[in-house]
Amino acid sequence: SAAEKGGWSSFMAKEINEEPEAVLNTTLGRVHEGVVDIDELAGLDELFARIDRIVVVASGTAAYAGQVGKYAVERWARVPVEVQLSHEFRYSDPIITPETLVVSISQSGETMDTLLAVKYAAEHGAKTLSICNTQGATIPRESDAVVYTHAGPEVAVASTKAFVAQITALYLFGLHLARVRGTLDADAIAAQTEELLAVPAKIRQILETETAEVARLAHWMADSRAILFLGRHVGYPIALEGALKLKELAYIHAEGFAAGELKHGPIALIEPGQPVFVVVPSPRGSETMHSKVVSNIQEIRARGARVIAIAETGDVAVLPFADEVIRIPLAAPFFEPLLAVIPLQVFAMELSSAKGLDVDQPRNLAKSVTVE
Ligand code: G6P
């Protein structure tokens, strides 16, 4: 009903607007003056100190959250992290030892593919941790430990606020792990928590300043046959997620690519007028990565692509080559994905409604897939 949507045109619009709170609420009670301490993980220090590998299992948007989280968890806690689609995991004869921690990510906590991956991991001697948005769901009940995301109930089939909450939970987990393992000092942990706590206000700012522009872009692109997304490092899974959202909601062929892979194939797809979204990493994070992505933009622009850059405020290097620039506030590199995904979610939603489609209930999809 209209009341349930709180005055928004769709649950998805409402849930996108709730993203600042989804991040904030997931941090509540877990950050104390720059120290990350997750109550649900008390008693696991001995396990965390000895694990030598983390395998993330998830499907759909949750798997992309895992791919984003991998970079920071590896950097902070110095444990190799592998991300596996849950339905591939148990058919691949995975290497599991008592030093393997399997982290499942699921909004619903009921996805059958992910549940079966967790059960398989436990049966083969791994410890299992669930990152879940639904209290008391099956996956957390089947796991050794759970870190709940506090995004609140998500109704729209396409996941939005749960995704940012999942990345937030992974980052908190990574910082908790780094403290226990002694791989980051207290100042470094405090600096990262400060960045994380600044994210909600930055998401709010994007929603306030960029939404109208993104809606305009969605309207002129409503007849596109295909839309491409490029990103690098943490921006790569964001490109994949941007493409997934568009397939799910607007039924447009969309693909995400690692920007560096362009020259190894995807550049052949570029023809005049082809819309390409490019997630541009901050030049303050890595000058090299930034200039490589700017070169990618030049290369596709020279072949006629219509480039929509998502770049931090003040990044003028993109201006000569991008047709459109969507601005995100300054953030440390690991935190850019939590910002860059917002306009891509809004874009898919606006394009869906521009085509007159049902934003909350796309055809052929279910919110939670409880069959294998
Ligand atoms: C379904 C939904 C997706 C979701 C995926 C995983 O396919 O349509 O939006 O990302 O399931 O769901 P989960 O509840 O496990 O996060």
Boltz pocket constraint, residues with backbone or C-beta under 6 A from the ligand:
constraints:
  - pocket:
      binder: B
      contacts: [[A, 59], [A, 60], [A, 61], [A, 62], [A, 105], [A, 106], [A, 107], [A, 108], [A, 109], [A, 110], [A, 111], [A, 114], [A, 157], [A, 158], [A, 159], [A, 365], [A, 366], [A, 367], [A, 368], [A, 369]]
      max_distance: 6.0
